[in-house]
Amino acid sequence: MAEHLETLLKTSRLYRPTAQTVERAYIKDYDAAYQASIANPERFWDGIAKELEWFSPWHTVLEWKYPWAKWFLGGTCNITCNCLDRHVRSWRSNKVAVIWVGEQGEERIFTYAELYRQVNRCANALTRLGMQQGDRVTIYLPKIPEQIIAMLACARLGLIHSVVYSGFSAPALESRIQDAEARLAITADYGYDRGTAIPLKPVVDKAVANCPTIEKTIVVRRDKQGGDLRAGRELDWDEWLEGESTACDARPLDAETPLYVLYTSGTTGKPKGVVHVHGGYMVGTYITTKYVFDLKDEDVYFCVADPGWVTGHSYIVYGPLLNGATVLMAEGKPDYPTPGRWWEIIEQYGVSIFYTTPTAIRLLMKYGEDWPQHHDLSTLRILGSVGEPINPEAWEWFHRVTGGDKPIMDTWWQTETGSILVTPLPCVPLKPGSATRPFPGIEADVVDKNGRSIGTGGGFAVIKKPWPSMMRTILNDPDRYLSYWNTIPGCYTAGDVCHKDDDGYFWFMGRADDVVKVAGNRIGTAEVESALVSHEAVVEAAVIGKPHQTAGEMIKGFVILKQGQQETPELIDHLKQHVQMELGKIAVPREIEIVTSLPKTRSGKIMRRVLKAKELGQDPGDISTLEE
Ligand code: 6R9
């Protein structure tokens, strides 16, 4: 850790915002804004919430019964009224809400009025199926506009959406449907990956076979020729919506009504269903999108995430639409059909805000500066990065190829936090590799394991007070929710190792637990281990994250084989295929090493820390508890 720190510190050059950037920004003086917000956070959040529309106002901003929070008590709202109705009633009605660019070169454009009509039709169709407030709907779609429409339609009725990333395999989808006890699944015939059509419907068929709660499956058919549907149980999306009215009032909901559940990896094999609610999540995503990206009506905002992950929920769908923005959503990979793909999109649509990931930047870096140089990127004004620490080299490259004067917002947050918590604002001087300072209203700190503030040096990232967009619980597992607030007394523990420098800048350095960030995607080592162990040739497995040049981290598995099993290249391939089948492509270990023993504590716990230190040629630290 110490070495890593030193390199970070050496490269910490300060980039000051241009006068023009500060002049334009909502927040021109970070320190003043932050101090004012933190002097009375409830007053701060109260003021932000009042920028939005509510059916009825709240009587209490926060009820905090440690560690359970309720925000905007007594208030009623519906997040979709602020994403749609509010704009449709204004001059924004004919403003472009969503530009979708497909991998096959297609383009679909929705104005706010059109999006509103589509969402209403979908909501009416959901009601016709008998869906009731509180019911769960699993959405397993590729990155197409129907994903946004389905999410908003659920929210409009108070149904709880559970979006599952369409790269997950059938068993992973199945366990998520089962945990959520979803009544309905929404999917598509195909997704596309670098030109290849990836069938999704068969994955759903396989998963749903073991999910008795699912009553119907709706299928978006991109290829009208493709795939028959089973009468009664399966419906074609277009036919399902046919004849539905384009009017549907949003249901007034108590502010604490669940909006969605989103599964994320933790330190056990079972993913956690993170629950967010209408009121607080709306306030958090609204204001962070506005202040961090300095979002204005004339912007074209391009976020490369997939709505299957939290960044897509908060910063493709809810945050930007709450602000009445024009959102660009592009299907496909950054280097397909050429490494100029994203630069071309930026030029073609005049993108002004571009929110991407360190992994994508490193990938594009490999193809060289010619690609961005061949495009007019002069419309860009604010850049963003999310998902993992951005190394200073990638930061500098991104900054240089986009013109050298556009600020990069390195935004730190989590599925559980709902919205961005530690981040620059455009007026804040930047240090490449640092997420800089906490967002207004957020009391973040770096502490030791007893909760004592650490001046400078490494420690654990914590949040010391509740905030509106925080998760409310883990579905079916409140104890796991409690563990976030029990680990370090009095604080929300994020699970990240962090360092704070003399200027109060935060440097996030990765996870303190067994969560790996592969290309920014969150994978629990325990999930990969249980997938490996479920293979017939395997007795035991341990999985670690290892630094990787483009993906940030990669997965390495150590496997003990059953007696009589031979270590062959074919077997290693089988093991990889098996993990792909169990979890999906993103979770497949890049390396698998066959071993005869694993380092364990006397109580039998695998010491992944020791494996990792050995793998990286580092000092394993205290190994006095080691059995073998
Ligand atoms: C938004 C998202 C959360 C974990 C988090 C941390 C890592 C995210 C980061 C970052 C350094 C950043 N992380 N953003 N680390 N700098 N700007 O990624 O949510 O998938 O739940 O992952 O991602 O380790 O704890 P999620």
Residues whose N, C-alpha, C, O or C-beta is under 5 A from the ligand:
A	BS01	6R9	V310 S385 V386 G387 E388 P389 I390 D410 T411 W412 W413 Q414 T415 E416 A435 A494 D496 F508 G510 R511 G520 R522
